[in-house]
Amino acid sequence: MTRGYFDLRIWGAPATLSLFALMGVLIGLGLSKQLLLIQVFMNGLNIALDLLFAGVFDMGAPGVALGTALAEWATLALGLVIVVRALKARSALPKLIDWPEVLRKEALASMLSSNVDIMIRTLLLILSFAFFADQSARYGEVILASNHLLLQLVSFAAFFLDGYAFVVEALVGKARGAGRLGLFRLAVFRSTVLAAATAGMLALLLLFGGTALIALLTDIDAVREASVPMLGFAAVYVAVSFAAFQLDGIFIGLSATREMRNASIHSIVVYFAAWLLLAPAFGVAGLWAAMIIYVIARAAALGRYYPRLNKLISG
């Protein structure tokens, strides 16, 4: 079953990585509404296809993998259409496809050098969620479907938290360019307060309204029964995850990519250690607890480097 899940899920990997780049383009173009649109589209289609293949067609775990991969490729196609139209409207499309410039060795080498740390960080982040899915599959098809459903709710909450991260990313970059430490601190404080409040409200929504949301998303009784007891873990994850989102935005905005890479390595080691300690003793609950510890570790590891950022602003 796990092998069948992996064999289908891996076909979505190119689309997953391409979507990260595409979302960066949308942020750079200031198309935040379109970014939200494609994220909602991807998760909505993902849920629908997972229920179709795993529930209606009774494909089990491979059906979940197939639904996710197809949703990612469909979202990539939609995103490319949005970007091309936006560039055409700005008469910028010819610059985008200036192939001699795009393929210039010096430019490619420079881009690879400046993004290698982000690539490592992103791959480790993908690995953490892929590992979560793999371990979920080991508990059976029902638990895999249940955890996947809960992660969709978590991902929906992440849309809102990502918004604050995108804003602070742009503002701290502006502050660094202007050398204004006061603007940097104000942007961080205001966006973080709003992100924390939003995370708290979303967590309460999951805690008290999650059962109704699950009932809307699936009519499979076994999946519902497996999902409801884990809602508390999903709610806690959302409540504490805002710090990692915010710090990601801050560090990306200041191009502090080396620190992001190191923090990602440290936090995933903590994640695996927590899984080794908790999952054998507590099962699915231990797996979720390890995921919560992981998102806290991501924030803590970045927070350790935070004092260095003042020097980047003040020069």
N, C-alpha and C positions, 0 to 999 in steps of 0.2 A: 504493500500500500504506500509506504513512504517513498519507495523507488518510483512508483507510478506518479506520485505527486511531484517529485523532483524532475522527472523526465519531461513533464508538461510545463511545469512552472519555469524552468530554466529558459524556455523560449521567450519569456517576457523580459529577460534581463537586458537585451539591447534597448528595448523600449523604455525600461525603467531608467537606465543611465541617460538616454536621450532626453527623457522628460526633465531630468534635473537641469540639463543645459537649456532646454526650452523655457523652463520656468525662470531661469536667470535672465534670458532675453526679455521675457515679459516684464520682469521687474525693472530691467534697464530701460525699457521703453515706457515705463510708467503705466502699464496696462494691468492694474491691480484687479479691476472688475473681471477682465477676461481670464486672469489667473484663477480667481475664485470660480469662474464658470467651468473651467476645465477640471478643476479639482472636484467640484460637485458632480460633474458629468462622470468622471472616472469612478468615483466611489459609488454613485448610484447605479451605474452600469455593472460595476463589479458585483454588487449585492444581487442585482437581478439575475446576472448570468450564473453566479454561484448557486443561487436557489434553483435555477432552471436545470443546470447540469447535475448538481449534487442531489437535489430534492426530487424534481420531476423525472429526470432521466435516470436517477438512482446510480450515478457514477461514483459517488462517494468522494474521497479525498482527491483523486485525479480530476474530478469535475470541478472542485474548488480551484485547483491549479489552472485548469483550462479557462475557467471564467475570468480569473484574475489576469492571466496573460492576454486574453482577447481584449479585456477592458483597457489594459495599458496600451496596446497597439492602436485601438480605436481612439484613445485620448491623444496619443502622439499625432495621429493624422489630423484630428480636430485642431490641436495646438499649432501645427504647421500651417494650416489654412488661415488661422487667426493671425499668425505672425506675418505671413506673406501679404495678406490684405492690409495689415497695419503699415508695412514697409512700402507697399504700393501707394497708399494714401499719403505717405510722407516723401514720395519720390526717392526712397532710399534703397529700393530693391536692387538696382544695378550695382551699387556698392557692395551689397551682401554677396553677390555671386561674381565678383571680380576674381575669377579663379587663379590667375597668376599671383595676385596678392595673397589670396587665401592659402595657396600652396607654397608660398615663399618659405624656404627652409629656416631662415633666421626668425621669422614671425612664429612659425610652428614651434621652434625650439624654445622661444621666449614664453609662449603660452603654456607649453608643457611644464617648463620650469616653475612658473608662477602658480600653476594649478595642481601640481603633484601632491601637495599636502592636503588640499581639499579632496582630491581623488581618494587618497588613503582614508580620510575621515568618512567620506561618503560610503566607500566600500565596507568599512567596519560597521557603519550604521545599517546598511543593507544586510550584512551578515548577522547582526543581532536579531533582526526581525525574521530573517530566514531560519535562523536557529530556533526561534520561538515557534515558528510554524512546524518545523521538523519535529520538535519535541511534542508539540500538540498532537501531531499525527500518531505518535507512539502510544497515545492514550486511546486511540480509536477514532473512527470517522466522525462520531457525534461530537467529541471534544474538539476535534480539528475544526469542524463547521462552527461550533459554538465560539471558540476563541477567535476565529476569523471574523465572525459577526461582531463580536465585542470590539475587535480592532478597527472595524469600520466605524463604529460609534466614536472610538477614540480619535480616529483620523478626521472625522467630521468636526470634532471639538478643536482639532489642530488647525483647521482652516482659520478660526478666529484668532488663535494665538499666533499663527504665522503672520497674520496681518500686522500685529504690533511689532513683530520681529523685522518685517520688511520696512516698516516706518523708521524704526530705530537704526536699522542698517543704513538707510539713506541719510538720516540726520547726523549720525556720528561720522560718516564719511565727509559730510559737508563741514562739520566742526573741525575735523583733522585738517582739511584743506585750508580752512581759514585760521587754524591755530587757536581756536576759541575753546578753552577748557570749560568755561562756564556753560556754553551751549551744549557741549558733550554731556556734562553732568545733568543738566536740566532735561535733555532728551531721554537719557537713561532713566532718570527718576520718574518722569511722567508716564512714559510708555510702560515701565515695569509695574507701576501702581495699577494702571488700567489692565495690564495683562493678568496680574494676580487676581484682581476683582473678577475679571471675565472667567478665569480658570475656576475660581470658586463657584461661580454661578453655574457653569457648565457641569462641574462635578455634582452639584446638588441636583441638577436636572437628570443626570444619569442615575443618581442614587434613588431619587423618588419617582422619576418617570421612566426609568430604564426598562421596567417590565412591560409597559405599554409600547415602548419603541420596539422592543424585541418581538412583541406580538404582531406589530405592523410589518416587520421585516421577514418573518417566517411563520409558516403554519405547521411546521414539523414539531410535534410535541416533545420529542426527545431533545431536540436542539434548544427549545425554550427552557426545558427543565434543567439542562446543563448550564445555560447562560445566566439565569437569574441569580444563582448563588455567587457568581463571579462578578456581578455588577459592582459590588463594593470595591474590588480591586481595580476595576476600570475607572471608577470614580476617583479613587486615590491617585491613580496614575495621572489623570487629567489635572487634578488639583495641584500636584507638585511639578508637573512638566513645564509650566510656564517659564521657570528659571532657566532651563536648558534652551528653550526657544529664544528667550531674550538674549542670553549670552552668545548663542550662535550668531544672531543678528549683529550684535555689537562687534564681535571679533571679525566677522566677515566684512563689515563696514569699514573696519580699520585695517583690513588686509593682514591681520595677525594669524596667518594660516599655520605657521609652525606650531604655535601654541594649541590651535585646534587639533592638529594632527596628534600631538603628544597627549592631549586630554582624551582624545578618542581611544588611544591605545590603553591608557590607564583605566578608563571607565569600562571598557569591554573585558578587561582582566577581572575587574571587580564583579562584573555581570556573571562571568563563567564561574567564578568562585562562589558567588551567592547561589547559583543554580546547583552546583555540586553539593552544597550544604543543605539546601532547602527542598529541592525537588524529590530526592529519594525519601525524605521523611514526610513531606506534606503533599506530594503529588501535584495536581494541577494548581492548587493554591500556592504551592512552593514555586512553581514556574512563574506565576503572576507576581509573586513577591520579589523574585529575582529581577523581573522586568522593571518593577517599581524602584528597586535599589539601583538598577542600571541608569534610569533617567535622573535619579538624584546624584549618582556618581558623575554623570556627564556634567551637571551643573557645578558640582563641587570641584571637579578637576579644572574646569574653565575658571571658576572663581579664584582658584589658587594663583592664576596668572593675571587676574584682573588688575592688581596694583601697578603692573607694568604699563598699562594702557595710558595712564596719565602722561608718561614720558613721550608716547607717540604723538599726543596732542600738542604738548608744550614744546616738543622738539628737543 
